[in-house]
Amino acid sequence: MSDGAVVIKTRKFKRNPLLSRRQMVVDVIHPGRPNVPREELSEVVGGMHKADAKLTVMFGFRTKFGGGKSTGFCLIYDNEEALRKFEPKHRLVRKGIETRAERSRKAMKEAKNKGLKIRGTGASIAKHKAKRAAES
């Protein structure tokens, strides 16, 4: 770790075989440092649990008032297939596994308004078609 000594503790460890992952709460004690990057934490926690850093997802970190301690959540997937299947798209983008779909603000608004015009059972189909049109 860079500047100061950082202590990482895990608690509330749970094995989740249905989602093929291990999940836990991570406490990071970092006196003299504003925060610790998620990439750095995922390498350390992955090493602690004998897992690859690429399969480790860290999120939801909050720094306690006064600084020096942060608490967040960690998921360690068994394989990359499970990671891609169960992890939300925004976290995959953040991790660098997937790329973000670039859409203009105008295209998104047009898709939304097109979906609002249709009523009844065809609304979900129309919204889906409008969203596809905005993406391309």
Summary of the structure (lengths in Angstrom):
residues: 136
radius of gyration: 19.9
end to end distance: 43.6
largest distance: 59.6
contacts: 337
relative contact order: 0.13
helix: 42%
strand: 26%
